[in-house]
Amino acid sequence: MANAQRAYLPAAGKDWLLPFYDPLVKLSGADRVRRKLFDQAGIRPGDRVLDIGCGTGTLAVLIKQRVPDTDVVGLDPDPKALARAHRKAQRAHVSVQFDQGFADALPYADASIDRVLSSLMLHHLPTEAKRKALREVRRVLKPGGSFHLLDFSEPRAHLHRFSDLMHKLHAHQLQDNTEERLLGWMREAGFVHPRITGTGRLLGQITYFTASV
């Protein structure tokens, strides 16, 4: 896949941090807020579900465990994180498709996905890549499908050291990650009724969004 040759930020910010990624994420509370995103998505048996920026596969595996009769796909540019995701799925005895690729160039057909989830990933992208990723999500969703986004939404959030370590190389990209701009970009991408469904704290303010096709 040609896009896999593009530069990307490793799942843990640095390759050498990857072995510590899952324990630190769990300690931070990210697994808890991702479960809330799963609950929001209302995934049904028979759905095809895409987790963009899936990292080491925690959310994708959770989806398959909770709703076994689904086709779950996880997408991430980091091959080392995807290798861990594969092993995680094997240990859980679930079948999840993990693909290497980028959110702003989704390697899936138009109108082929029922639910798209994005968890604490979008803020990693430069502004135009964020807007293009939202257009790509809109493109691959089926009529009646929905997008469920969880991300940081407080540009001047006081972040803990772990978050600083993961995000210091692209902290400026948080500056446009406001609730107002994200909702505006969803409308521009063609989503119907984008809205905020909740907020919380995780090394700073986080916001849950949803939008339909």
N, CA and C of each residue as an Amber inpcrd file, in Angstrom:
protein
   639
   0.8490000  -1.1870000   0.0000000   0.0000000   0.0000000   0.0000000
   0.8860000   1.2390000   0.0000000   0.7670000   2.0560000  -1.0500000
   1.6950000   3.1690000  -1.2150000   1.6550000   4.1380000  -0.0520000
   0.4610000   4.3850000   0.4760000   0.3300000   5.3420000   1.5700000
   1.1160000   4.9310000   2.8020000   1.3970000   3.6340000   2.9360000
   2.1050000   3.1640000   4.1200000   3.5250000   3.7030000   4.1840000
   4.0230000   4.2440000   3.0420000   5.3790000   4.7840000   3.0200000
   5.4400000   6.2160000   3.5420000   4.3090000   6.8330000   3.7890000
   4.2880000   8.1890000   4.3200000   4.8200000   8.2230000   5.7410000
   5.2800000   9.4120000   6.1340000   5.6960000   9.5930000   7.5240000
   4.4710000   9.5340000   8.4310000   4.6550000   9.0500000   9.6380000
   3.5670000   8.9660000  10.5920000   4.1430000   9.0600000  11.9990000
   3.2760000   9.4000000  12.9510000   3.6600000   9.4210000  14.3570000
   3.3960000   8.0460000  14.9420000   4.3860000   7.3580000  15.4920000
   4.1380000   6.0410000  16.0810000   3.0590000   6.1050000  17.1550000
   2.4130000   4.9850000  17.3810000   1.2710000   4.9380000  18.3100000
   1.6190000   5.4900000  19.6860000   2.8240000   5.2310000  20.1600000
   3.2340000   5.6970000  21.4900000   4.0670000   6.9750000  21.4200000
   4.1450000   7.5890000  20.2480000   4.9440000   8.7910000  20.0900000
   6.3670000   8.4920000  19.6850000   6.9470000   7.4390000  20.2630000
   8.3030000   6.9690000  19.9520000   8.2720000   5.4430000  19.8930000
   9.0100000   4.8600000  18.9490000   9.0030000   3.3970000  18.8370000
   9.4210000   2.7100000  20.1350000  10.3980000   3.2910000  20.8340000
  10.9080000   2.6180000  22.0280000   9.8950000   2.6220000  23.1730000
   8.8690000   3.4840000  23.0670000   7.8370000   3.5330000  24.1080000
   6.7310000   2.5070000  23.8930000   6.6860000   1.8670000  22.7290000
   5.5590000   1.0070000  22.4100000   5.2980000  -0.0960000  23.4360000
   6.3390000  -0.7590000  23.9970000   6.0540000  -1.7960000  25.0040000
   5.3370000  -1.2780000  26.2440000   5.4510000   0.0300000  26.4840000
   4.8130000   0.6270000  27.6750000   3.4590000   1.2500000  27.3510000
   3.1000000   1.2450000  26.0680000   1.9350000   2.0020000  25.6240000
   0.6410000   1.5240000  26.2830000   0.3290000   0.2330000  26.1690000
  -0.9370000  -0.2610000  26.7200000  -1.0480000  -0.0650000  28.2320000
   0.0020000  -0.3870000  29.0280000  -0.1230000  -0.1450000  30.4740000
  -0.3350000   1.3260000  30.8250000   0.3710000   2.2130000  30.1150000
   0.2280000   3.6350000  30.4160000  -1.1300000   4.1650000  29.9830000
  -1.6180000   3.6950000  28.8510000  -2.9470000   4.1030000  28.3950000
  -4.0120000   3.6500000  29.3900000  -3.8800000   2.4170000  29.8540000
  -4.8390000   1.9090000  30.8340000  -4.7850000   2.7250000  32.1230000
  -3.5670000   3.0530000  32.5550000  -3.3920000   3.8420000  33.7710000
  -4.0000000   5.2310000  33.6280000  -3.9200000   5.7930000  32.4400000
  -4.4460000   7.1430000  32.2140000  -5.9650000   7.2000000  32.2240000
  -6.6190000   6.0580000  32.0400000  -8.0760000   6.0280000  31.9880000
  -8.6380000   5.9680000  30.5850000  -7.7650000   5.8430000  29.5710000
  -8.2300000   5.8660000  28.1830000  -9.1180000   4.6820000  27.8400000
  -8.8480000   3.5160000  28.4340000  -9.7050000   2.3640000  28.1590000
 -11.1380000   2.6350000  28.6010000 -11.2750000   3.3210000  29.7220000
 -12.6210000   3.6430000  30.2370000 -13.3670000   4.5670000  29.2800000
 -12.7190000   5.6030000  28.7930000 -13.4200000   6.5490000  27.9200000
 -13.6940000   5.9290000  26.5510000 -12.8550000   4.9860000  26.1300000
 -13.1280000   4.2940000  24.8660000 -14.3430000   3.3830000  24.9830000
 -14.5320000   2.7880000  26.1520000 -15.7290000   1.9720000  26.3420000
 -16.9910000   2.8260000  26.2250000 -16.9140000   4.0550000  26.6910000
 -18.0520000   4.9620000  26.5510000 -18.3120000   5.2730000  25.0770000
 -17.2550000   5.4300000  24.3010000 -17.4140000   5.6610000  22.8640000
 -18.0830000   4.4520000  22.2040000 -17.6530000   3.2540000  22.6010000
 -18.2860000   2.0390000  22.0890000 -19.7790000   2.0460000  22.4140000
 -20.1390000   2.3600000  23.6450000 -21.5430000   2.3880000  24.0370000
 -22.3290000   3.3850000  23.1840000 -21.7230000   4.5400000  22.9190000
 -22.3860000   5.5740000  22.1220000 -22.6740000   5.1040000  20.7040000
 -21.7790000   4.3000000  20.1420000 -21.8780000   3.9370000  18.7250000
 -23.0820000   3.0580000  18.4130000 -23.6200000   2.3570000  19.3840000
 -24.8050000   1.5400000  19.1450000 -24.5930000   0.4940000  18.0670000
 -23.4860000  -0.1970000  18.1160000 -23.1400000  -1.1840000  17.0950000
 -24.0810000  -2.3800000  17.1890000 -24.5440000  -2.8320000  16.0220000
 -25.5140000  -3.9210000  15.9520000 -24.9260000  -5.1310000  15.2350000
 -25.4150000  -6.3200000  15.5340000 -24.9850000  -7.5060000  14.7790000
 -25.1570000  -7.2860000  13.2810000 -24.1590000  -7.6930000  12.5300000
 -24.2000000  -7.5160000  11.0880000 -23.5360000  -6.2490000  10.5990000
 -23.2260000  -5.3210000  11.4920000 -22.5660000  -4.0820000  11.0960000
 -21.1290000  -4.3370000  10.6490000 -20.6670000  -3.5200000   9.7180000
 -19.2400000  -3.4380000   9.4090000 -18.7090000  -2.1770000  10.0870000
 -17.7140000  -2.3480000  10.9260000 -17.2440000  -1.2710000  11.8020000
 -15.7690000  -0.9960000  11.5190000 -15.4240000   0.2820000  11.4010000
 -14.0530000   0.7000000  11.1650000 -13.5610000   1.5520000  12.3230000
 -12.4130000   1.1730000  12.8920000 -11.7390000   1.9550000  13.9380000
 -10.5000000   2.5810000  13.3060000 -10.5390000   3.8900000  13.0790000
  -9.4020000   4.5520000  12.4420000  -8.4320000   5.0520000  13.5140000
  -7.1340000   4.8390000  13.2590000  -6.1310000   5.1230000  14.2690000
  -6.2380000   4.1230000  15.3960000  -6.3350000   2.8440000  15.0440000
  -6.6480000   1.8140000  16.0460000  -5.4940000   1.5060000  16.9760000
  -4.2590000   1.9270000  16.6420000  -3.1220000   1.6740000  17.5190000
  -2.9190000   0.1930000  17.7620000  -2.8490000  -0.1930000  19.0230000
  -2.6070000  -1.5920000  19.3750000  -3.8970000  -2.4160000  19.4500000
  -4.9910000  -1.8720000  18.9590000  -6.1850000  -2.6600000  18.7420000
  -7.1350000  -2.8360000  19.8970000  -6.9620000  -2.1040000  20.9760000
  -7.8130000  -2.3200000  22.1580000  -9.2910000  -2.1240000  21.8550000
  -9.6380000  -1.0190000  21.1870000 -11.0510000  -0.7400000  20.9150000
 -11.6040000  -1.7160000  19.8850000 -10.8410000  -2.0180000  18.8490000
 -11.3150000  -2.9440000  17.8200000 -11.6040000  -4.3230000  18.4120000
 -10.7260000  -4.7940000  19.2890000 -10.9300000  -6.0880000  19.9280000
 -12.1460000  -6.0360000  20.8490000 -12.3000000  -4.9420000  21.5820000
 -13.4680000  -4.7850000  22.4540000 -14.7680000  -4.8780000  21.6540000
 -14.8070000  -4.2090000  20.5000000 -16.0130000  -4.2350000  19.6700000
 -16.3630000  -5.6690000  19.2820000 -15.3600000  -6.4030000  18.8240000
 -15.6050000  -7.7780000  18.3770000 -16.0160000  -8.6750000  19.5420000
 -15.4590000  -8.4310000  20.7270000 -15.8490000  -9.2210000  21.8940000
 -17.2860000  -8.9290000  22.3110000 -17.6650000  -7.6420000  22.2690000
 -18.9940000  -7.2610000  22.7370000 -20.0920000  -7.5880000  21.7200000
 -19.7630000  -7.4800000  20.4200000 -20.7480000  -7.7590000  19.3690000
 -20.0900000  -8.7210000  18.3780000 -20.0560000 -10.0100000  18.6950000
 -19.2940000 -10.9650000  17.8830000 -19.7150000 -11.0280000  16.4200000
 -21.0040000 -10.8360000  16.1400000 -21.4860000 -10.9380000  14.7630000
 -21.3210000  -9.6020000  14.0400000 -20.0750000  -9.1170000  14.0100000
 -19.7440000  -7.8910000  13.2970000 -18.4780000  -8.1340000  12.4890000
 -18.2910000  -7.2930000  11.4710000 -17.0660000  -7.2910000  10.6740000
 -16.2660000  -6.0800000  11.1410000 -15.2180000  -6.3030000  11.9280000
 -14.4670000  -5.2120000  12.5390000 -13.1320000  -5.0360000  11.8250000
 -12.8430000  -3.7880000  11.4650000 -11.5980000  -3.4320000  10.7840000
 -10.9050000  -2.3380000  11.5850000  -9.6060000  -2.5180000  11.8240000
  -8.8040000  -1.4890000  12.4680000  -7.7660000  -0.9710000  11.4810000
  -7.6050000   0.3410000  11.4230000  -6.6520000   0.9670000  10.4940000
  -5.6650000   1.8230000  11.2660000  -4.3760000   1.6800000  10.9550000
  -3.3530000   2.4920000  11.5920000  -2.1160000   2.5070000  10.6850000
  -1.3360000   3.5940000  10.6820000  -0.1280000   3.6200000   9.8570000
   1.0690000   2.9200000  10.4800000   1.0010000   2.5810000  11.7680000
   2.1630000   2.0730000  12.5020000   2.1950000   0.5440000  12.4540000
   3.1080000  -0.0570000  11.6770000   3.1240000  -1.5230000  11.5670000
   3.4670000  -2.2210000  12.8720000   4.2610000  -1.5950000  13.7220000
   4.6150000  -2.2220000  14.9880000   3.4120000  -2.2600000  15.9290000
   2.6270000  -1.1990000  15.9280000   1.3990000  -1.2050000  16.7250000
   0.4230000  -2.2430000  16.1850000   0.3370000  -2.3580000  14.8550000
  -0.5760000  -3.3280000  14.2550000  -0.1630000  -4.7580000  14.5840000
   1.1390000  -5.0060000  14.6640000   1.5980000  -6.3480000  15.0520000
   1.1120000  -6.6840000  16.4560000   1.1580000  -5.7220000  17.3470000
   0.6400000  -5.9410000  18.7010000  -0.8740000  -6.1310000  18.6760000
  -1.5490000  -5.3810000  17.7990000  -2.9960000  -5.5220000  17.6810000
  -3.3710000  -6.9340000  17.2210000  -2.6360000  -7.4550000  16.2450000
  -2.8860000  -8.8280000  15.7860000  -2.7450000  -9.8170000  16.9430000
  -1.6820000  -9.6610000  17.7170000  -1.4540000 -10.5870000  18.8270000
  -2.5420000 -10.4430000  19.8910000  -2.9900000  -9.2290000  20.1130000
  -4.0490000  -8.9890000  21.1000000  -5.3390000  -9.6880000  20.6740000
  -5.6670000  -9.5980000  19.3790000  -6.8640000 -10.2640000  18.8700000
  -6.7370000 -11.7870000  18.9880000  -5.5580000 -12.3020000  18.6920000
  -5.3420000 -13.7460000  18.8060000  -5.5140000 -14.2220000  20.2430000
  -4.9740000 -13.4530000  21.2010000  -5.1080000 -13.8450000  22.6100000
  -6.5580000 -13.8170000  23.0590000  -7.3280000 -12.8910000  22.4670000
  -8.7520000 -12.7740000  22.8240000  -9.6240000 -13.7420000  22.0270000
  -9.0090000 -14.4700000  21.0910000  -9.7220000 -15.4480000  20.2640000
 -10.8390000 -14.7870000  19.4600000 -10.5220000 -13.6240000  18.8810000
 -11.4700000 -12.9420000  18.0030000 -10.7790000 -12.6290000  16.6790000
 -11.5900000 -12.4970000  15.6360000 -11.0810000 -12.2090000  14.2980000
 -11.3360000 -10.7390000  13.9640000 -10.2480000  -9.9790000  13.8390000
 -10.3270000  -8.5670000  13.4670000  -9.3680000  -8.3390000  12.3070000
  -9.8170000  -7.6070000  11.3050000  -8.9620000  -7.2510000  10.1700000
  -8.1850000  -5.9850000  10.5200000  -6.8590000  -6.0550000  10.4970000
  -6.0380000  -4.8770000  10.7570000  -5.2980000  -4.4910000   9.4770000
  -5.4810000  -3.2350000   9.0560000  -4.8840000  -2.7210000   7.8280000
  -3.9460000  -1.5640000   8.1400000  -2.8720000  -1.4810000   7.3710000
  -1.9630000  -0.3480000   7.4950000  -2.3950000   0.7320000   6.5140000
  -2.6080000   1.9340000   7.0190000  -3.0550000   3.0200000   6.1520000
  -3.3180000   4.2770000   6.9590000  -3.8390000   5.2890000   6.2810000
  -4.0050000   6.6180000   6.8550000  -5.4640000   7.0590000   6.8130000
  -5.8630000   7.8130000   7.8200000  -7.2510000   8.2440000   7.9420000
  -7.6750000   9.1710000   6.8160000  -6.7360000   9.9020000   6.2190000
  -7.1090000  10.8290000   5.1540000  -7.0330000  10.1930000   3.7680000
  -6.8200000   8.8790000   3.7150000  -6.8190000   8.1480000   2.4440000
  -7.3110000   6.7290000   2.7280000  -8.5480000   6.5900000   3.1340000
  -9.0680000   5.2970000   3.5760000  -9.1330000   4.3110000   2.4060000
  -8.5720000   3.1210000   2.5810000  -8.5230000   2.1510000   1.4880000
  -9.7780000   1.2820000   1.4060000 -10.9440000   1.9290000   1.4690000
 -12.2140000   1.2100000   1.4690000 -13.1610000   1.8630000   0.4720000
 -14.0820000   1.0590000  -0.0310000 -15.0110000   1.5270000  -1.0570000
 -16.0120000   2.5280000  -0.4840000 -16.5600000   3.3320000  -1.3700000
 -17.6250000   4.2460000  -0.9890000 -18.7790000   3.4570000  -0.3640000
 -19.3990000   4.0460000   0.6530000 -20.6180000   3.4920000   1.2630000
 -20.4750000   2.0080000   1.6040000 -19.3710000   1.6730000   2.2880000
 -19.1070000   0.2640000   2.6200000 -19.0320000  -0.0160000   4.1160000
 -19.1980000   1.0180000   4.9540000 -19.0330000   0.8920000   6.4070000
 -20.2870000   1.4000000   7.1060000 -20.7210000   0.6850000   8.1570000
 -21.8980000   1.1140000   8.9230000 -21.5540000   2.0830000  10.0550000
 -20.4320000   1.8260000  10.7450000 -20.0180000   2.6710000  11.8580000
 -18.5140000   2.9430000  11.7280000 -18.1290000   4.1970000  11.8810000
 -16.7100000   4.5600000  11.9660000 -16.4760000   5.1690000  13.3400000
 -15.4410000   4.6720000  14.0420000 -15.0620000   5.2070000  15.3400000
 -13.6480000   5.7630000  15.2520000 -13.4030000   6.8320000  15.9830000
 -12.0730000   7.4240000  16.0690000 -11.8390000   7.8370000  17.5090000
 -10.8040000   7.2840000  18.1230000 -10.5700000   7.4770000  19.5520000
  -9.2030000   8.1050000  19.7990000  -9.2030000   9.3790000  20.2050000
  -7.9810000  10.0760000  20.6200000  -6.9020000  10.0210000  19.5400000
  -7.3290000  10.1620000  18.2760000  -6.4120000  10.1110000  17.1580000
  -6.3800000  11.3880000  16.3340000  -7.5390000  12.0030000  16.1100000
  -7.6320000  13.0690000  15.1160000  -6.7020000  14.2340000  15.4200000
  -6.4740000  14.5200000  16.6980000  -5.6310000  15.6590000  17.0560000
  -4.1860000  15.4860000  16.6020000  -3.7800000  14.2370000  16.2740000
  -2.4200000  14.0130000  15.7930000  -2.1870000  14.6400000  14.4140000
  -3.2660000  14.8710000  13.6560000  -3.1250000  15.2330000  12.2520000
  -3.0130000  16.7430000  12.0560000  -2.2790000  17.1670000  11.0270000
  -2.3060000  18.5910000  10.6410000  -3.7100000  18.9830000  10.1970000
  -3.9720000  20.2700000  10.1640000  -5.3200000  20.7720000   9.9070000
  -5.9390000  20.1990000   8.6470000  -5.2540000  20.3050000   7.5160000
  -5.8550000  19.8550000   6.2650000  -6.0600000  18.3490000   6.2600000
  -5.1700000  17.6040000   6.9130000  -5.3450000  16.1540000   6.9990000
  -6.5750000  15.8090000   7.8410000  -6.8480000  16.6000000   8.8900000
  -8.0640000  16.3790000   9.6800000  -9.3020000  16.5540000   8.8100000
  -9.3210000  17.6250000   8.0390000 -10.4920000  17.9070000   7.2040000
 -10.6660000  16.8310000   6.1350000  -9.5500000  16.3970000   5.5550000
  -9.6240000  15.3490000   4.5410000 -10.0600000  14.0270000   5.1650000
  -9.5790000  13.7270000   6.3740000  -9.9890000  12.4910000   7.0520000
 -11.4930000  12.4800000   7.2840000 -12.0680000  13.6000000   7.6780000
 -13.5110000  13.6620000   7.8900000 -14.2680000  13.4550000   6.5760000
 -13.7360000  13.9960000   5.4840000 -14.3660000  13.7660000   4.1780000
 -14.2870000  12.2910000   3.7930000 -13.1570000  11.6530000   4.1140000
 -12.9970000  10.2400000   3.8130000 -13.9590000   9.3790000   4.6440000
 -14.1270000   9.7270000   5.9050000 -15.0800000   8.9930000   6.7450000
 -16.4860000   9.1080000   6.1510000 -16.8490000  10.3160000   5.7610000
 -18.1690000  10.5260000   5.1430000 -18.3170000   9.6840000   3.8710000
 -17.2610000   9.5890000   3.0950000 -17.3050000   8.8390000   1.8370000
 -17.5660000   7.3540000   2.0560000 -16.9050000   6.7510000   3.0550000
 -16.9970000   5.3010000   3.2130000 -18.2390000   4.8590000   3.9900000
 -18.9270000   5.7890000   4.6400000 -20.1180000   5.4050000   5.4090000
 -21.3100000   5.1330000   4.5060000 -22.0600000   4.1020000   4.8530000
 -23.2880000   3.7830000   4.1530000 -24.3760000   4.8000000   4.5080000
 -25.3660000   4.9640000   3.6440000 -26.5360000   5.7610000   4.0430000
 -27.1260000   5.2120000   5.3430000 -27.3580000   6.0900000   6.2890000
 -27.8310000   5.6640000   7.6000000 -26.7200000   5.3190000   8.5690000
 -25.4720000   5.3300000   8.0820000 -24.3340000   5.0530000   8.9440000
 -23.9980000   6.2390000   9.8330000 -23.0540000   6.0240000  10.7570000
 -22.7210000   7.0910000  11.7000000 -21.2440000   7.0860000  12.0660000
 -20.7780000   8.2540000  12.4570000 -19.3900000   8.4900000  12.8610000
 -19.3860000   8.8600000  14.3340000 -18.4400000   8.2800000  15.0690000
 -18.3490000   8.5010000  16.5120000 -16.9110000   8.8550000  16.8520000
 -16.7140000  10.0800000  17.3200000 -15.3820000  10.6540000  17.5250000
 -15.1850000  11.0100000  18.9930000 -14.0230000  10.6320000  19.5070000
 -13.5720000  11.0500000  20.8360000 -12.2030000  11.6790000  20.6730000
 -12.0500000  12.9050000  21.1810000 -10.7320000  13.5330000  21.0520000
 -10.5650000  14.6610000  22.0630000  -9.3030000  15.0690000  22.2090000
  -9.0040000  16.2330000  23.0370000  -9.6120000  17.4640000  22.3880000
 -10.1200000  18.3840000  23.2080000 -10.8290000  19.5420000  22.6560000
 -10.5410000  20.8180000  23.4280000  -9.4380000  20.8470000  24.1140000
  -9.0600000  22.0210000  24.9130000  -7.6240000  22.3750000  24.5430000
  -7.4280000  23.2990000  23.6010000  -6.0870000  23.5730000  23.0970000
  -5.0650000  23.9170000  24.1540000  -5.4860000  24.5460000  25.2340000
  -4.5240000  24.9510000  26.2660000  -4.6440000  24.0700000  27.5040000
  -5.0360000  22.8400000  27.2880000  -5.1930000  21.9120000  28.4100000
  -3.8780000  21.7220000  29.1440000  -3.9840000  21.5810000  30.4450000
  -2.8070000  21.2250000  31.2420000  -2.6300000  19.7180000  31.1390000
  -1.6270000  19.2950000  30.4180000  -1.4260000  17.8810000  30.1610000
  -0.4000000  17.2970000  31.1150000  -0.5900000  16.0540000  31.5160000
   0.3620000  15.3640000  32.3660000   1.6240000  15.0240000  31.5780000
   2.6520000  14.5960000  32.2800000   3.9170000  14.3410000  31.6230000
   3.8220000  13.2810000  30.5360000   3.0180000  12.2370000  30.7710000
   2.8800000  11.1900000  29.7650000   2.3100000  11.7630000  28.4780000
   1.2670000  12.5920000  28.6020000   0.6800000  13.1830000  27.4120000
   1.6700000  14.1260000  26.7330000   2.3980000  14.8980000  27.5260000
   3.4080000  15.7760000  26.9460000   4.4150000  14.9730000  26.1360000
   4.8360000  13.8450000  26.6790000   5.8210000  13.0120000  25.9970000
   5.2780000  12.5060000  24.6800000   4.0120000  12.1250000  24.6410000
   3.4080000  11.5820000  23.4330000   3.1160000  12.6580000  22.3960000
   2.8360000  13.8820000  22.8490000   2.3170000  14.8890000  21.9320000
   3.2100000  16.1100000  21.7190000   4.3750000  16.1620000  22.3240000
   5.1740000  17.3820000  22.2570000   5.6060000  17.7250000  20.8330000
   5.7350000  16.7010000  19.9850000   6.1760000  16.9410000  18.6200000
   5.0890000  17.5730000  17.7580000   3.8430000  17.5190000  18.2240000
   2.7540000  18.0630000  17.4190000   1.7340000  18.7960000  18.2880000
   2.1810000  19.3610000  19.3980000   1.2530000  20.0340000  20.3110000
   0.5280000  21.1820000  19.6260000   1.1910000  21.8260000  18.6400000
   0.5410000  22.9280000  17.9380000  -0.7110000  22.4700000  17.1940000
  -0.8030000  21.1750000  16.8860000  -1.9510000  20.6600000  16.1510000
  -3.1920000  20.5890000  17.0270000  -3.0110000  20.6920000  18.3450000
  -4.1690000  20.7560000  19.2360000  -4.8680000  22.1100000  19.1490000
  -4.1830000  23.1210000  18.6230000  -4.7280000  24.4620000  18.6500000
  -6.0170000  24.5980000  17.8530000  -6.1770000  23.7920000  16.7990000
  -7.4070000  23.8940000  16.0130000  -8.4060000  22.7940000  16.3730000
  -8.1270000  22.0500000  17.4200000  -8.9790000  20.9190000  17.7870000
 -10.0700000  21.3390000  18.7590000 -10.7240000  22.4480000  18.4580000
 -11.7960000  22.9320000  19.3190000 -13.1190000  22.2950000  18.9170000
 -14.0590000  22.2840000  19.8390000 -15.3720000  21.7080000  19.5450000
 -16.0240000  22.4110000  18.3570000 -15.9510000  23.7380000  18.3340000
 -16.5960000  24.5000000  17.2630000 -16.0200000  24.1470000  15.8940000
 -14.6840000  24.0640000  15.8160000 -14.0720000  23.7680000  14.5160000
 -14.3600000  22.3350000  14.0740000 -14.2950000  21.3850000  15.0000000
 -14.5590000  20.0010000  14.6220000 -15.9920000  19.8390000  14.1220000
 -16.9500000  20.4640000  14.7830000 -18.3360000  20.4070000  14.3180000
 -18.4830000  21.0700000  12.9500000 -17.7950000  22.2030000  12.7580000
 -17.8530000  22.8930000  11.4710000 -17.2680000  22.0580000  10.3450000
 -16.1530000  21.3870000  10.6180000 -15.5300000  20.5400000   9.5890000
 -16.4070000  19.3360000   9.2620000 -17.1140000  18.8020000  10.2580000
 -18.0380000  17.6970000   9.9730000 -19.1600000  18.1610000   9.0460000
 -19.6810000  19.3560000   9.3080000 -20.7310000  19.8800000   8.4280000
 -20.1890000  20.0770000   7.0230000 -18.9810000  20.6260000   6.9040000
 -18.3670000  20.8230000   5.5890000 -18.1800000  19.5050000   4.8520000
 -17.8810000  18.4400000   5.6080000 -17.6580000  17.1280000   4.9990000
 -18.9540000  16.4800000   4.5290000 -20.0950000  17.0380000   4.9170000
 -21.3770000  16.5140000   4.4630000 -22.1220000  15.6750000   5.4770000
 -21.6820000  15.6900000   6.7240000 -22.3950000  14.9430000   7.7560000
 -23.7030000  15.6440000   8.1260000 -24.6420000  14.8380000   8.5920000
 -25.9440000  15.3460000   9.0190000 -25.9600000  15.4590000  10.5380000
 -26.3580000  16.6110000  11.0290000 -26.5500000  16.8510000  12.4630000
 -25.3450000  16.4500000  13.3220000 -24.1380000  16.9230000  13.0140000
 -23.0290000  16.6560000  13.9310000 -23.2940000  17.3280000  15.2620000
 -22.9840000  16.6200000  16.3340000 -23.2910000  17.1870000  17.6470000
 -22.3650000  16.5990000  18.7030000 -22.3060000  17.2910000  19.8270000
 -21.5490000  16.8350000  20.9880000 -22.4600000  15.9660000  21.8450000
 -21.9450000  14.8150000  22.2610000 -22.7510000  13.9100000  23.0780000
 -22.2570000  13.8120000  24.5130000 -21.0980000  14.4040000  24.8050000
 -20.5910000  14.3630000  26.1700000 -19.1890000  14.9350000  26.2440000
 -18.7560000  15.2170000  27.4480000 -17.4010000  15.7000000  27.6920000
 -16.8340000  14.9770000  28.9030000 -15.5370000  15.1170000  29.1000000
 -14.8870000  14.5020000  30.2370000 -13.4750000  15.0190000  30.3770000
 -12.7050000  14.3760000  31.2600000 -11.3170000  14.7600000  31.4910000
 -10.4300000  13.5350000  31.3100000  -9.3620000  13.7070000  30.5590000
  -8.3580000  12.6710000  30.3870000  -7.0720000  13.3800000  29.9830000
  -6.2530000  13.7470000  30.9560000  -5.0600000  14.5520000  30.6660000
  -5.4400000  15.8480000  29.9730000  -6.6110000  16.3640000  30.2770000
  -7.1620000  17.5250000  29.5960000  -8.6060000  17.2380000  29.2260000
  -9.2750000  18.2250000  28.6490000 -10.6760000  18.0380000  28.2890000
 -10.8000000  17.1450000  27.0680000 -11.7480000  16.2180000  27.1240000
 -12.0920000  15.3980000  25.9690000 -13.5650000  15.5930000  25.6510000
 -13.8990000  15.4140000  24.3680000 -15.2780000  15.5970000  23.9240000
 -15.6750000  14.4260000  23.0360000 -16.9110000  13.9610000  23.2140000
 -17.4990000  12.9360000  22.3610000 -18.3920000  13.6210000  21.3220000
 -18.2340000  13.2230000  20.0690000 -19.0390000  13.7530000  18.9790000
 -19.7210000  12.5950000  18.2500000 -20.8280000  12.9110000  17.5990000
 -21.4320000  11.9570000  16.6670000 -22.0050000  12.7150000  15.4990000
 -22.0850000  12.0330000  14.3580000 -22.6760000  12.6160000  13.1590000
 -23.1760000  11.4780000  12.2850000 -24.1720000  11.7590000  11.4660000
 -24.8010000  10.7270000  10.6550000 -24.6650000  11.0280000   9.1700000
 -24.9950000  10.0310000   8.3720000 -24.9910000  10.1670000   6.9070000
 -26.4200000  10.0050000   6.4160000
